[in-house]
Amino acid sequence: MKKTYHLCLSAGEEVMFRDVEDYNRGFNCFALALYNTDSTGLVESEMSTHYHQMIQSADPNAFMRNFRLSYGMYFNRKYHRSGKLGEKHHYTMEVVGYNHMIAAMSYVLRNALHHGVAPIPYAYPYSSVNSIFMKEMGKMPYDGMLDRRYYHRYISKAAHFPDNYVMNESGVFLRESVLDIPQVENLFVTPRSFNWHMTRKSSEEWESEQRRENDLPPINLSVIERGVSMNSQAEMLVNENGKSNYRRPSDMDICAEIDNNILPRYHKVSVYHLSRQERQQIAEYLYRVFHISESQIRRCLVM
């Protein structure tokens, strides 16, 4: 019997999506894992260091094993890396009840806002937020579709997927062709209600609504972000109020500087091949030029 779960895989002090290709391949691996394990995808959000997923599955661990194996093989091959990608254990939480479901989906879709990388959820491209109520929210469907003969360029040649999966010219499956968007829209009821939940402030009232539904602990930021060390809860609440500096260099910006501009000067094929001394030299350069935090430098350089 399928149940609803919130899953979160964290890379710890490492970046698991370094460029656009990684984000696209990450979602493709997510889509294929859904099909391979007869699971249903609801909403998801890819962040540089972790991936939030809400699915309905009879075996969420089998789903995560499938996803981790396929994406980990891609990542290790691309960056000349070895070993398991991500922390040893992923976070799993069963979601029970309507109000818990709405809260969990809302927090997943607003993840970029809480981490200060987007001013509003809709401004972030690597989540399913813009696939919900597309027509009613004025979102235009993607026109440039890729011929199925070329899908193998962006997924394994041996991959199996259903006929309804459609890939755009950027090499990523359309989220609206993979996820059960009608179910999500039925839960939010109307575009206005959905938009309100995308801007709703974290509060005791929101938690009280969930407590009245069942005896389970309410879903909030601390529950959703369990195991993720990218930002503190206090920082995320500040970001929720629109007070973040979202124009600062993102992890992808810093990774691009490292991978495209710095590594060639060191004649290295990957950040994982840098020596400790070389990483320290690059860290000093990044701090001097970009004025970013030590934690961001460390995760982008895998220090």
Backbone as numpy.savetxt, mean C-alpha at the origin, in Angstrom:
# Nx Ny Nz CAx CAy CAz Cx Cy Cz
-15.26 -21.35 4.77 -16.09 -20.15 4.77 -15.22 -18.90 4.77
-15.53 -17.98 3.90 -14.75 -16.75 3.82 -15.12 -15.80 4.95
-14.10 -15.16 5.51 -14.28 -14.11 6.49 -13.51 -12.87 6.01
-13.81 -11.75 6.63 -13.17 -10.50 6.22 -11.97 -10.22 7.11
-10.85 -9.86 6.49 -9.61 -9.62 7.23 -8.94 -8.32 6.77
-8.30 -7.68 7.73 -7.35 -6.62 7.42 -5.96 -7.22 7.58
-5.15 -7.14 6.54 -3.79 -7.65 6.56 -2.82 -6.50 6.36
-1.69 -6.58 7.01 -0.66 -5.56 6.80 0.71 -6.23 6.81
1.43 -6.05 5.73 2.79 -6.55 5.64 3.73 -5.35 5.71
4.63 -5.37 6.68 5.57 -4.27 6.86 6.98 -4.72 6.50
7.73 -3.83 5.87 9.13 -4.12 5.54 10.06 -3.70 6.66
9.52 -3.21 7.75 10.35 -2.76 8.86 11.13 -1.52 8.49
12.44 -1.56 8.65 13.29 -0.40 8.35 13.83 -0.49 6.92
12.96 -0.83 5.99 13.36 -1.01 4.60 12.24 -0.49 3.71
12.57 -0.10 2.50 11.56 0.32 1.53 11.24 -0.86 0.64
9.95 -1.21 0.55 9.56 -2.36 -0.27 9.00 -1.97 -1.64
8.71 -0.68 -1.83 8.30 -0.15 -3.13 9.17 1.08 -3.41
10.18 0.91 -4.28 11.15 1.98 -4.50 10.77 2.88 -5.68
9.99 2.37 -6.63 9.62 3.18 -7.79 8.23 2.79 -8.27
7.74 3.45 -9.31 6.40 3.20 -9.83 6.24 1.76 -10.28
7.27 1.22 -10.93 7.21 -0.17 -11.37 6.95 -1.11 -10.20
7.59 -0.84 -9.05 7.39 -1.67 -7.87 5.95 -1.59 -7.37
5.40 -0.39 -7.31 4.01 -0.23 -6.88 3.07 -0.98 -7.82
3.30 -0.86 -9.12 2.45 -1.55 -10.08 2.57 -3.06 -9.95
3.81 -3.55 -9.83 3.99 -4.99 -9.69 3.41 -5.48 -8.37
3.52 -4.66 -7.33 2.94 -5.04 -6.04 1.45 -5.28 -6.15
0.74 -4.37 -6.84 -0.70 -4.58 -6.98 -1.00 -5.77 -7.88
-0.21 -5.97 -8.93 -0.43 -7.14 -9.78 -0.27 -8.43 -9.00
0.73 -8.49 -8.13 0.93 -9.68 -7.29 -0.23 -9.86 -6.33
-0.74 -8.76 -5.79 -1.92 -8.79 -4.93 -3.11 -9.37 -5.70
-3.33 -8.89 -6.93 -4.46 -9.35 -7.75 -4.35 -10.84 -8.06
-3.15 -11.29 -8.40 -2.95 -12.70 -8.73 -3.11 -13.59 -7.49
-2.66 -13.08 -6.34 -2.82 -13.85 -5.10 -4.30 -14.02 -4.74
-5.11 -13.00 -5.02 -6.55 -13.12 -4.79 -7.11 -14.27 -5.61
-6.76 -14.30 -6.89 -7.30 -15.33 -7.78 -6.76 -16.71 -7.39
-5.48 -16.80 -7.08 -4.86 -18.10 -6.77 -5.40 -18.72 -5.49
-5.92 -17.91 -4.57 -6.42 -18.42 -3.29 -7.93 -18.28 -3.15
-8.61 -17.99 -4.25 -10.07 -17.82 -4.26 -10.51 -16.81 -3.20
-9.78 -15.71 -3.13 -10.08 -14.65 -2.17 -10.69 -13.46 -2.92
-11.35 -12.58 -2.17 -11.98 -11.39 -2.73 -11.30 -10.15 -2.17
-10.89 -9.24 -3.03 -10.27 -8.00 -2.58 -11.29 -6.91 -2.39
-11.18 -6.15 -1.32 -12.09 -5.05 -1.04 -11.38 -3.71 -1.25
-10.44 -3.37 -0.40 -9.67 -2.13 -0.55 -8.22 -2.41 -0.20
-7.32 -1.54 -0.63 -5.90 -1.71 -0.31 -5.19 -0.38 -0.47
-4.01 -0.32 0.13 -3.19 0.89 0.02 -1.73 0.50 0.15
-0.96 0.80 -0.90 0.47 0.50 -0.89 1.23 1.73 -0.39
1.99 1.55 0.67 2.88 2.59 1.15 4.32 2.14 0.91
5.26 3.04 0.99 6.64 2.68 0.63 7.19 1.55 1.50
6.79 1.52 2.77 7.36 0.53 3.69 6.37 -0.55 4.13
5.11 -0.47 3.69 4.13 -1.47 4.11 2.94 -1.47 3.17
2.12 -2.50 3.30 0.99 -2.67 2.40 -0.23 -3.10 3.22
-1.27 -2.24 3.21 -2.54 -2.55 3.87 -3.48 -3.21 2.85
-4.11 -4.30 3.25 -5.01 -5.02 2.37 -6.24 -5.47 3.16
-7.41 -5.30 2.59 -8.63 -5.87 3.17 -9.19 -6.86 2.17
-9.31 -8.10 2.61 -9.76 -9.17 1.74 -10.81 -10.02 2.45
-11.50 -10.82 1.67 -12.38 -11.85 2.20 -11.82 -13.18 1.73
-11.49 -14.05 2.68 -10.78 -15.27 2.32 -11.07 -16.37 3.34
-11.00 -17.61 2.88 -11.10 -18.76 3.77 -9.74 -19.06 4.40
-8.68 -18.55 3.80 -7.32 -18.81 4.31 -6.44 -17.59 4.05
-6.50 -16.58 4.91 -5.71 -15.35 4.69 -4.20 -15.60 4.71
-3.76 -16.60 5.46 -2.32 -16.89 5.50 -1.83 -17.43 4.17
-2.67 -18.26 3.52 -2.30 -18.77 2.19 -2.24 -17.62 1.20
-3.18 -16.70 1.31 -3.15 -15.52 0.43 -1.86 -14.75 0.61
-1.50 -14.47 1.87 -0.30 -13.66 2.12 0.96 -14.40 1.68
1.01 -15.71 1.87 2.17 -16.48 1.40 2.33 -16.34 -0.11
1.21 -16.43 -0.81 1.22 -16.32 -2.27 1.71 -14.94 -2.70
1.17 -13.92 -2.06 1.57 -12.55 -2.40 3.05 -12.31 -2.09
3.48 -12.71 -0.90 4.86 -12.46 -0.48 5.85 -13.17 -1.39
5.54 -14.40 -1.75 6.46 -15.16 -2.59 6.63 -14.51 -3.95
5.52 -14.15 -4.59 5.60 -13.59 -5.94 6.25 -12.21 -5.94
5.85 -11.35 -5.01 6.45 -10.02 -5.01 7.90 -10.07 -4.53
8.18 -10.90 -3.55 9.54 -11.03 -3.05 10.51 -11.50 -4.11
10.06 -12.45 -4.96 10.92 -12.94 -6.04 11.21 -11.82 -7.04
10.17 -11.05 -7.37 10.36 -9.92 -8.29 11.34 -8.91 -7.69
11.14 -8.52 -6.42 11.95 -7.49 -5.78 13.41 -7.95 -5.67
13.62 -9.19 -5.25 14.98 -9.69 -5.10 15.71 -9.77 -6.44
14.99 -10.16 -7.47 15.60 -10.25 -8.80 15.97 -8.85 -9.31
15.08 -7.90 -9.13 15.32 -6.54 -9.64 16.47 -5.85 -8.92
16.54 -6.02 -7.59 17.52 -5.28 -6.80 18.69 -6.14 -6.34
18.85 -7.32 -6.95 19.98 -8.19 -6.63 20.07 -8.42 -5.12
18.93 -8.74 -4.58 18.79 -8.93 -3.14 18.48 -10.39 -2.87
18.70 -10.86 -1.66 18.35 -12.23 -1.29 17.62 -12.21 0.05
16.89 -13.27 0.32 16.19 -13.38 1.59 14.74 -12.95 1.50
14.02 -13.18 2.57 12.60 -12.86 2.64 12.38 -11.36 2.75
11.46 -10.84 1.97 11.15 -9.41 2.01 10.06 -9.16 3.04
10.28 -8.23 3.92 9.28 -7.93 4.94 9.57 -8.61 6.25
8.88 -8.17 7.29 9.07 -8.75 8.61 8.61 -10.20 8.64
9.06 -10.93 9.63 8.80 -12.37 9.69 7.31 -12.67 9.71
6.56 -11.92 10.50 5.12 -12.17 10.63 4.33 -10.95 10.15
3.34 -11.19 9.32 2.45 -10.11 8.92 1.33 -9.96 9.95
0.67 -8.83 9.94 -0.42 -8.56 10.88 -1.75 -8.98 10.27
-2.54 -9.73 11.01 -3.84 -10.19 10.56 -4.89 -9.84 11.60
-6.00 -9.25 11.17 -7.10 -8.93 12.06 -8.42 -9.25 11.37
-9.23 -10.08 11.99 -10.55 -10.33 11.44 -11.45 -9.13 11.72
-12.22 -8.74 10.74 -13.12 -7.59 10.87 -14.55 -8.10 10.88
-15.26 -7.79 11.97 -16.61 -8.30 12.16 -17.56 -7.13 12.43
-18.63 -7.04 11.66 -19.64 -6.01 11.90 -19.54 -4.86 10.93
-20.67 -4.25 10.66 -20.75 -3.17 9.66 -19.87 -1.98 10.03
-20.02 -1.46 11.27 -19.26 -0.26 11.65 -17.77 -0.53 11.71
-17.39 -1.75 12.12 -15.97 -2.11 12.11 -15.45 -2.17 10.68
-16.27 -2.69 9.77 -15.88 -2.79 8.36 -15.67 -1.40 7.76
-16.60 -0.50 8.01 -16.49 0.86 7.48 -15.26 1.56 8.04
-15.03 1.41 9.33 -13.87 2.05 9.95 -12.58 1.50 9.38
-12.48 0.18 9.26 -11.26 -0.44 8.75 -10.98 0.01 7.31
-12.01 -0.01 6.47 -11.82 0.40 5.08 -11.43 1.88 5.01
-12.05 2.70 5.83 -11.74 4.13 5.81 -10.30 4.39 6.20
-9.83 3.73 7.25 -8.45 3.95 7.68 -7.45 3.43 6.65
-7.77 2.32 5.99 -6.88 1.80 4.95 -6.80 2.79 3.79
-7.93 3.29 3.35 -7.96 4.20 2.20 -7.37 5.56 2.51
-7.34 5.94 3.79 -6.79 7.24 4.19 -5.35 7.14 4.65
-4.71 6.00 4.40 -3.38 5.76 4.93 -2.35 6.78 4.47
-2.43 7.18 3.19 -1.47 8.16 2.69 -1.62 9.50 3.39
-2.84 9.87 3.73 -3.10 11.10 4.49 -2.45 11.00 5.86
-2.66 9.89 6.54 -2.13 9.73 7.89 -0.60 9.70 7.93
0.01 9.24 6.84 1.48 9.22 6.80 2.06 10.48 6.19
1.20 11.44 5.87 1.67 12.74 5.43 2.25 12.79 4.04
1.88 11.83 3.17 2.42 11.85 1.80 1.39 12.36 0.80
0.19 12.68 1.26 -0.84 13.25 0.38 -1.74 14.16 1.22
-2.20 15.29 0.65 -3.04 16.21 1.43 -4.45 15.69 1.65
-4.94 14.87 0.72 -6.25 14.21 0.85 -6.10 12.80 0.28
-6.95 11.87 0.68 -6.79 10.48 0.19 -6.81 10.37 -1.33
-7.65 11.17 -2.00 -7.80 11.05 -3.45 -6.55 11.47 -4.23
-5.63 12.14 -3.58 -4.42 12.60 -4.26 -3.35 11.52 -4.32
-3.60 10.38 -3.70 -2.60 9.32 -3.66 -2.93 8.25 -4.69
-2.03 7.95 -5.62 -2.36 7.05 -6.73 -2.24 5.56 -6.43
-1.60 5.19 -5.31 -1.31 3.78 -5.08 -2.25 3.15 -4.06
-3.52 3.45 -4.18 -4.55 2.81 -3.37 -5.81 2.72 -4.22
-6.82 2.05 -3.69 -8.07 1.85 -4.44 -9.09 2.95 -4.20
-8.71 4.03 -3.53 -9.67 5.07 -3.16 -10.36 5.69 -4.37
-9.64 5.83 -5.48 -10.22 6.48 -6.65 -11.01 5.52 -7.55
-11.10 4.27 -7.14 -11.90 3.30 -7.90 -13.30 3.16 -7.34
-13.59 3.84 -6.25 -14.89 3.72 -5.57 -15.75 4.92 -5.95
-16.99 4.63 -6.38 -17.90 5.68 -6.89 -17.20 6.53 -7.96
-16.54 5.87 -8.89 -15.76 6.59 -9.90 -16.61 7.60 -10.67
-17.71 7.15 -11.22 -18.55 8.02 -12.04 -19.11 9.16 -11.21
-19.63 8.83 -10.03 -20.28 9.84 -9.19 -19.28 10.87 -8.65
-18.01 10.44 -8.47 -16.98 11.34 -7.96 -16.24 12.08 -9.07
-16.69 11.87 -10.32 -16.09 12.57 -11.44 -14.75 12.01 -11.88
-14.48 10.74 -11.54 -13.22 10.12 -11.95 -13.39 9.51 -13.33
-12.47 9.77 -14.21 -12.55 9.26 -15.57 -11.90 7.88 -15.65
-12.58 6.90 -16.25 -11.99 5.58 -16.42 -10.76 5.65 -17.32
-9.83 4.74 -17.10 -8.59 4.73 -17.88 -8.89 4.22 -19.28
-8.47 4.97 -20.30 -8.80 4.63 -21.68 -7.78 3.70 -22.33
-6.50 3.88 -22.03 -5.46 3.12 -22.72 -5.30 1.73 -22.16
-5.90 0.74 -22.82 -5.82 -0.64 -22.36 -4.73 -1.39 -23.11
-4.05 -2.27 -22.41 -2.97 -3.06 -22.99 -3.55 -4.33 -23.62
-3.06 -4.69 -24.78 -3.46 -5.94 -25.41 -3.00 -7.11 -24.53
-3.87 -8.10 -24.35 -3.56 -9.21 -23.44 -2.30 -9.97 -23.85
-1.91 -9.87 -25.09 -0.69 -10.55 -25.54 0.55 -10.04 -24.83
0.47 -8.82 -24.27 1.64 -8.21 -23.67 1.59 -8.19 -22.14
0.59 -8.81 -21.55 0.49 -8.84 -20.08 1.73 -9.47 -19.45
2.32 -10.46 -20.16 3.44 -11.20 -19.57 4.65 -10.31 -19.30
4.67 -9.11 -19.89 5.77 -8.19 -19.61 5.74 -7.68 -18.17
4.58 -7.75 -17.55 4.39 -7.16 -16.22 3.97 -8.17 -15.16
3.77 -9.41 -15.56 3.49 -10.50 -14.63 4.21 -11.74 -15.14
4.27 -12.76 -14.33 4.92 -13.99 -14.76 4.19 -14.59 -15.96
4.95 -15.20 -16.88 4.35 -15.85 -18.03 3.44 -17.00 -17.61
3.72 -17.59 -16.45 2.93 -18.72 -15.96 1.74 -18.29 -15.10
1.55 -16.99 -14.96 0.49 -16.50 -14.08 -0.89 -16.83 -14.63
-1.80 -17.17 -13.72 -3.20 -17.42 -14.08 -4.05 -16.29 -13.52
-4.98 -15.81 -14.34 -5.86 -14.74 -13.90 -7.16 -14.83 -14.70
-8.25 -14.30 -14.14 -9.56 -14.41 -14.81 -9.69 -13.44 -15.98
-10.66 -13.68 -16.81 -10.87 -12.85 -18.00 -11.24 -11.41 -17.66
-11.83 -11.19 -16.47 -12.26 -9.83 -16.13 -11.11 -8.93 -15.68
-9.92 -9.50 -15.43 -8.78 -8.66 -15.08 -8.32 -7.91 -16.33
-8.27 -6.59 -16.24 -7.87 -5.75 -17.36 -6.66 -4.93 -16.95
-5.68 -4.85 -17.85 -4.43 -4.14 -17.55 -4.33 -2.89 -18.42
-3.87 -1.79 -17.82 -3.70 -0.58 -18.62 -2.30 -0.53 -19.23
-2.03 0.52 -19.99 -0.78 0.61 -20.72 0.43 0.81 -19.81
0.19 1.13 -18.56 1.29 1.25 -17.60 1.71 -0.09 -17.03
0.96 -1.15 -17.38 1.32 -2.49 -16.93 0.79 -2.86 -15.57
-0.32 -2.28 -15.16 -0.93 -2.61 -13.87 -2.40 -2.94 -14.09
-2.88 -3.98 -13.40 -4.29 -4.32 -13.49 -5.13 -3.15 -12.96
-6.22 -2.85 -13.63 -7.13 -1.82 -13.13 -7.75 -2.31 -11.83
-7.70 -1.48 -10.82 -8.24 -1.87 -9.52 -9.73 -2.19 -9.60
-10.46 -1.45 -10.43 -11.90 -1.68 -10.54 -12.22 -2.99 -11.24
-11.24 -3.61 -11.93 -11.46 -4.90 -12.55 -11.08 -6.05 -11.62
-10.35 -5.74 -10.56 -9.86 -6.76 -9.64 -10.68 -6.82 -8.35
-10.98 -5.66 -7.79 -11.62 -5.59 -6.47 -13.14 -5.67 -6.58
-13.77 -6.06 -5.49 -15.24 -6.11 -5.44 -15.75 -4.72 -5.08
-15.63 -3.80 -6.02 -16.03 -2.42 -5.81 -17.53 -2.30 -5.50
-18.42 -3.06 -6.19 -19.86 -2.95 -5.85 -20.15 -3.25 -4.39
-19.46 -4.22 -3.81 -19.68 -4.52 -2.39 -19.24 -3.35 -1.51
-18.10 -2.76 -1.84 -17.60 -1.62 -1.06 -18.58 -0.45 -1.17
-19.07 -0.18 -2.38 -20.01 0.92 -2.57 -21.32 0.66 -1.83
-21.77 -0.58 -1.79 -23.00 -0.90 -1.05 -22.82 -0.66 0.45
-21.62 -0.90 0.96 -21.36 -0.68 2.38 -21.36 0.81 2.72
-20.78 1.62 1.85 -20.76 3.07 2.09 -22.08 3.74 1.70
-22.89 3.06 0.91 -24.25 3.45 0.52 -24.27 4.53 -0.57
-23.68 5.70 -0.27 -23.74 6.81 -1.22 -22.37 7.45 -1.38
-22.13 8.14 -2.50 -20.86 8.87 -2.67 -20.65 9.91 -1.57
-21.72 10.56 -1.14 -21.60 11.57 -0.09 -21.13 10.95 1.22
-21.71 9.79 1.56 -21.29 9.09 2.77 -19.83 8.65 2.66
-19.45 8.15 1.49 -18.06 7.73 1.28 -17.12 8.91 1.45
-17.44 10.02 0.84 -16.59 11.20 0.92 -16.48 11.69 2.36
-17.59 11.61 3.12 -17.55 12.02 4.52 -16.60 11.14 5.32
-16.62 9.84 5.06 -15.73 8.94 5.79 -14.27 9.15 5.40
-14.03 9.63 4.18 -12.66 9.91 3.77 -12.11 11.17 4.44
-12.98 11.98 5.00 -12.54 13.22 5.66 -12.88 13.23 7.15
-13.50 12.18 7.63 -13.93 12.12 9.04 -12.72 12.10 9.96
-12.81 12.83 11.07 -11.73 12.88 12.04 -11.82 11.68 12.99
-10.69 11.17 13.39 -10.64 10.13 14.41 -11.22 10.69 15.69
-12.09 9.92 16.34 -12.77 10.45 17.53 -13.32 9.33 18.39
-13.66 9.68 19.62 -14.30 8.74 20.54 -15.68 8.34 20.02
-16.34 9.28 19.34 -17.67 8.97 18.79 -17.58 7.84 17.78
-16.58 7.89 16.91 -16.40 6.84 15.92 -16.15 5.49 16.61
-15.36 5.51 17.67 -15.09 4.28 18.41 -16.33 3.80 19.15
-17.12 4.72 19.68 -18.34 4.34 20.39 -19.34 3.66 19.48
-19.43 4.11 18.24 -20.31 3.47 17.27 -19.95 1.99 17.10
-18.68 1.71 17.11 -18.23 0.33 16.94 -18.49 -0.50 18.21
-18.30 0.12 19.37 -18.53 -0.61 20.63 -19.99 -1.01 20.78
-20.90 -0.18 20.28 -22.33 -0.50 20.39 -22.70 -1.69 19.50
-21.86 -1.97 18.51 -22.15 -3.05 17.56 -21.79 -4.42 18.11
-20.61 -4.53 18.73 -20.18 -5.80 19.34 -19.12 -5.52 20.40
-18.62 -6.58 21.01 -17.68 -6.44 22.11 -16.22 -6.36 21.67
-15.99 -6.35 20.38 -14.62 -6.29 19.88 -14.04 -4.89 20.09
-12.72 -4.80 20.27 -12.10 -3.48 20.40 -12.36 -2.66 19.15
-12.62 -1.36 19.29 -12.87 -0.52 18.11 -11.63 -0.40 17.24
-11.86 -0.23 15.97 -10.77 -0.05 15.01 -10.41 1.43 14.94
-9.14 1.72 15.15 -8.66 3.10 15.09 -7.24 3.08 14.52
-6.56 4.20 14.58 -5.23 4.29 13.99 -4.24 3.31 14.63
-4.27 3.19 15.94 -3.31 2.32 16.61 -3.52 0.86 16.24
-4.78 0.47 15.99 -5.07 -0.90 15.58 -4.63 -1.14 14.13
-5.01 -0.23 13.24 -4.67 -0.38 11.83 -3.16 -0.35 11.61
-2.46 0.49 12.35 -1.03 0.68 12.13 -0.16 -0.21 13.02
-0.75 -1.20 13.66 0.02 -2.08 14.53 1.13 -2.76 13.72
2.34 -2.64 14.21 3.48 -3.25 13.52 4.15 -2.34 12.52
3.60 -1.15 12.29 4.20 -0.20 11.35 4.88 0.91 12.15
6.16 1.16 11.86 6.92 2.13 12.65 7.25 3.40 11.89
6.56 3.65 10.78 6.89 4.78 9.92 6.59 6.12 10.59
5.46 6.25 11.27 5.08 7.48 11.96 4.44 7.13 13.29
4.54 8.05 14.26 3.85 7.85 15.52 2.38 8.18 15.35
1.55 7.71 16.28 0.12 8.00 16.19 -0.14 9.49 16.33
0.64 10.16 17.17 0.47 11.61 17.33 0.75 12.34 16.02
1.80 11.92 15.32 2.12 12.52 14.02 1.00 12.29 13.02
0.46 11.09 13.04 -0.59 10.75 12.07 -1.86 11.55 12.32
-2.16 11.84 13.57 -3.33 12.67 13.88 -3.12 14.11 13.42
-1.88 14.59 13.52 -1.56 15.92 13.01 -1.74 15.93 11.49
-1.26 14.88 10.83 -1.41 14.78 9.38 -2.88 14.69 8.97
-3.68 14.02 9.78 -5.11 13.89 9.50 -5.79 15.26 9.46
-5.26 16.19 10.22 -5.81 17.55 10.26 -5.25 18.44 9.14
-4.52 17.85 8.22 -4.02 18.60 7.07 -2.82 19.47 7.37
-2.07 19.14 8.41 -0.94 19.99 8.80 0.41 19.38 8.46
0.43 18.40 7.56 1.69 17.77 7.20 2.36 18.53 6.05
3.66 18.37 5.97 4.41 18.94 4.86 4.50 17.88 3.76
3.40 17.69 3.04 3.35 16.62 2.05 4.19 16.93 0.81
4.72 18.13 0.70 5.58 18.47 -0.44 7.04 18.08 -0.22
7.37 17.60 0.96 8.75 17.19 1.20 9.08 15.97 0.34
10.36 15.69 0.10 10.73 14.55 -0.73 10.17 13.24 -0.17
9.55 12.47 -1.02 8.99 11.19 -0.61 10.07 10.12 -0.63
9.76 8.95 -0.09 10.70 7.83 -0.17 11.03 7.51 -1.62
10.03 7.59 -2.50 10.27 7.29 -3.91 11.21 8.32 -4.52
11.09 9.60 -4.13 12.00 10.63 -4.62 13.44 10.32 -4.20
13.61 9.96 -2.93 14.96 9.68 -2.42 15.51 8.40 -3.04
14.68 7.39 -3.18 15.13 6.14 -3.81 15.53 6.38 -5.26
14.79 7.25 -5.96 15.13 7.57 -7.34 16.49 8.25 -7.42
16.76 9.16 -6.48 18.06 9.83 -6.44 19.17 8.80 -6.21
18.94 7.89 -5.30 19.94 6.87 -5.00 20.14 5.93 -6.19
19.04 5.35 -6.67 19.12 4.30 -7.68 19.54 4.81 -9.05
19.08 6.02 -9.41 19.32 6.52 -10.77 20.55 7.42 -10.88
20.85 8.15 -9.82 21.93 9.14 -9.92 23.18 8.80 -9.10
22.99 8.22 -7.92 24.14 7.98 -7.04 24.81 6.63 -7.31
24.02 5.58 -7.45 24.61 4.25 -7.64 25.56 4.17 -8.85
25.22 4.80 -9.99 26.16 4.74 -11.12 27.54 5.32 -10.78
27.58 6.31 -9.90 28.87 6.90 -9.53 29.71 5.93 -8.71
29.04 5.00 -8.03 29.75 4.00 -7.23 29.91 2.68 -8.00
29.38 2.67 -9.25 29.46 1.47 -10.09 28.82 0.26 -9.40
27.67 0.49 -8.80 26.94 -0.57 -8.12 25.58 -0.77 -8.79
25.14 -2.02 -8.87 23.87 -2.33 -9.54 22.68 -2.16 -8.62
22.94 -2.09 -7.32 21.84 -2.02 -6.36 22.30 -1.40 -5.06
21.35 -0.80 -4.36 21.64 -0.25 -3.04 22.10 -1.33 -2.08
21.69 -2.57 -2.34 22.05 -3.68 -1.46 23.51 -4.10 -1.63
24.19 -3.57 -2.63 25.59 -3.91 -2.86 26.54 -2.85 -2.32
26.02 -1.80 -1.72 26.87 -0.76 -1.16 27.52 -1.23 0.14
28.75 -0.78 0.35 29.41 -1.07 1.62 28.88 -0.14 2.70
29.20 -0.45 3.93 28.76 0.40 5.04 29.34 1.81 4.90
30.60 1.89 4.50 31.25 3.19 4.34 30.58 3.99 3.22
30.26 3.33 2.13 29.61 4.01 1.01 28.22 4.51 1.41
27.49 3.70 2.16 26.16 4.13 2.63 26.28 5.36 3.53
27.29 5.38 4.37 27.48 6.53 5.26 27.79 7.79 4.47
28.62 7.66 3.43 28.94 8.81 2.59 27.68 9.34 1.88
26.87 8.41 1.37 25.65 8.81 0.67 24.65 9.41 1.65
24.58 8.86 2.86 23.66 9.39 3.87 23.99 10.84 4.19
25.27 11.15 4.33 25.69 12.53 4.62 25.31 13.45 3.46
25.46 12.97 2.25 25.09 13.77 1.07 23.58 14.03 1.04
22.79 12.99 1.28 21.33 13.14 1.25 20.85 14.11 2.33
21.46 14.02 3.49 21.05 14.92 4.58 21.41 16.37 4.24
22.58 16.56 3.65 23.05 17.91 3.32 22.23 18.54 2.19
21.83 17.74 1.20 21.15 18.27 0.02 19.64 18.33 0.20
19.04 17.30 0.82 17.58 17.21 0.88 17.01 17.56 2.26
17.86 17.66 3.28 17.42 18.03 4.63 16.28 17.11 5.11
16.44 15.83 4.92 15.42 14.86 5.33 15.84 14.18 6.62
14.93 13.42 7.22 15.19 12.82 8.52 16.14 11.63 8.41
16.77 11.33 9.53 17.67 10.18 9.58 16.93 8.88 9.28
15.69 8.77 9.79 14.94 7.54 9.59 14.63 7.31 8.10
14.30 8.38 7.38 14.03 8.25 5.94 15.30 7.85 5.19
16.41 8.46 5.54 17.68 8.12 4.90 18.02 6.66 5.15
17.84 6.21 6.39 18.21 4.84 6.76 17.38 3.81 6.00
16.07 4.05 5.88 15.26 3.04 5.20 15.49 3.04 3.69
15.76 4.22 3.10 16.00 4.26 1.66 17.37 3.67 1.29
18.32 3.75 2.22 19.64 3.17 2.02 19.77 1.78 2.62
18.73 1.31 3.28 18.70 0.00 3.94 19.89 -0.10 4.90
19.95 0.86 5.80 21.07 0.90 6.77 20.67 0.22 8.08
